[in-house]
Amino acid sequence: MITSHGKTIARIVPDRQDDKREAALKRLAALRGKMIVGDILSSLDEEWTGLSPLPRLPIVPH
């Protein structure tokens, strides 16, 4: 603490950037083993139907 005439005018605290980095590393370490990482770009062994037209749903009157 920095004082002037016995009164606190400032506090010296550690740099928070290192704390943020360490916190981020801890969060990543907590996820280790829980996430599935793999190739998301290669093709699947099944047919892709994402671009096919949507089925028509019946119109229900209110």
Protein Blocks (a to p, Z undefined) as FASTA:
>chain_A
ZZeehiafbdcdddfklmmmmmmmmmmmmmgopaccddfkbccfbdcfklpccddddddd
ZZ
